[in-house]
Amino acid sequence: MKIRELMELRGIQGVQVAAALNVSNKAVSKWANGQANPSADKLPALADLLGCTIDALYGRAGPGHTERDAS
């Protein structure tokens, strides 16, 4: 997942993500480091917070977009 890159791009810290999604800082750290993935029910809120699509969280372009558009 591209969570770390998107957090850095948006200037959002892990504690902000944790508070917004009601999860622990440790969970967000694991997501950012690729040690774990957020549960499916957290993906829409995480994508909204990071200003992207769920596809972008996974490094994928959405329908009708090129690979370059996803970055």
C-alpha positions in Angstrom: 0.0 0.0 0.0 1.0 3.6 -0.5 -0.1 4.9 2.8 3.3 6.4 3.9 3.8 8.2 0.6 0.2 9.6 0.6 0.6 10.7 4.3 3.9 12.5 3.4 2.4 14.1 0.3 -0.5 15.5 2.3 1.5 16.4 5.4 -0.6 14.2 7.6 1.0 12.5 10.6 0.2 9.1 11.9 -1.4 10.4 15.1 -3.9 12.3 12.9 -4.8 9.2 11.0 -5.1 7.2 14.2 -7.4 9.8 15.7 -9.6 10.2 12.6 -10.0 6.4 12.1 -10.2 5.6 15.8 -7.3 3.1 15.7 -4.0 3.0 17.6 -0.9 4.8 16.5 0.8 1.4 16.4 -1.8 0.2 13.8 -1.1 3.2 11.6 2.6 2.7 11.9 2.2 -0.9 10.7 0.1 0.2 7.8 2.7 2.9 6.8 5.6 0.4 7.1 3.8 -2.3 5.1 3.6 -4.7 8.1 -0.2 -4.8 8.0 -3.1 -3.5 6.0 -6.1 -1.6 7.3 -9.4 -3.5 7.5 -11.7 -3.0 4.6 -14.1 -1.0 6.7 -11.4 1.6 7.3 -10.4 2.1 3.6 -13.1 4.6 2.6 -12.4 6.9 5.5 -8.6 6.5 5.0 -8.9 7.4 1.3 -11.0 10.4 2.2 -8.6 11.6 4.8 -5.6 11.2 2.4 -7.6 12.8 -0.5 -7.3 9.9 -2.8 -9.2 6.9 -4.0 -9.1 3.4 -2.5 -7.3 2.3 -5.7 -4.7 4.9 -5.1 -4.0 3.5 -1.6 -3.0 0.3 -3.4 -1.0 2.1 -6.0 -3.6 1.4 -8.7 -5.2 3.7 -11.2 -9.0 3.8 -11.2 -11.1 3.0 -14.3 -10.3 5.3 -17.2 -7.0 6.6 -15.8 -3.5 5.8 -16.8 -0.9 4.5 -14.5 0.7 7.9 -14.3 -2.6 9.4 -13.0 -2.5 7.2 -10.0 0.7 8.7 -8.5 
